[in-house]
Amino acid sequence: MTIRTDGDERETYADFAPKDTWTQVLPRLWIGATDDDDTLGHELEEPRITLANFDTVISLHAWSNPADWHVREIRQAFHDGDLSEIDVQDLWFLANTVYGDWMSGRRVLVRCLAGLNRSGLVIALVLIMAGFSAIEAIEHIRSVRSKNVLCNRDFSQWLMELDVSEWQPHPS
């Protein structure tokens, strides 16, 4: 697959996407993707995500195979597109859940299809909750995962304009 912009060929998806399925952002906090063969319709002998890997998984891609038994999983798929199509309350719920589980010592993965935009958006919110500025959060995730994290300009712009003083965390 080739990524195209205004009819011009750019990188192939293999060049564009991170090489690792999961990347640690901070201790016990991970951002990740869904492998092509780890989607609904592909039978696996064993689940990819087990308690050996993670305690909590947030799945933002509708076709990801589920995590194994005893892994807390929240599935809240949304498109990597216009932010106006996303319920912001759902984003805050996900960020609160991730933050609360992470702060309580659980190993948390937030995954989408490529591990760039949707998972980047939620992880950035968690880092902002932890005291990072929006630009610090974005730059940190890009430094550990890929320069292409939050390449969806709607997502990154929304984070940059976010007024966190209007938001109050709620325990998850």
C-alpha positions, 0 to 999 in steps of 0.5 A: 500500500502506498500513502498518497497526498494530492496524487503524489506518491510518498512512503509505503505504509510499511515505511510510514508505520512504526516497526514495533506493534507496541511501544512503551511511552513511560513505565507501564504505559504503552501505545500500540497498533493491531497486527494485520493477522490480529483482526476479527476473522483471523483465528489465532491459536493464542490471543496476542494480548494476555496478562503476561503483557498488559493488565488493561487494554483500550482498543480503539480499532473496531476489528481488533481481536479481543484481549485474553481472559482476565485482561481488562479491555475497553473497546471504544472504536472511532474513526481516524478522521474529523474530531467533530465525529468523536464524542469528547466525553468518551475521550475523557472517559478513556483518558481517565480510565487509562490514567487511573489504571496506570497510576494504580500500577497496572500495565496499560496499552492503548491501541488502534490500527497503526498506533499513530493517531487514535491511540496517540490522541488518548495517550497524549491526554493521559500525559497532559493529565500527568503534567505534560503540556500538549506540545511536550506530550506530542513530542514525547510520544513521537520521540518514542513511537514514530515521527508520524504520531498524531499526523492527523492535524485535527487531533494534534490541533485540538490537543494544542488548543485544549483548555485543561482548566475547564476539565476536572478529572473524575476517578475511574 
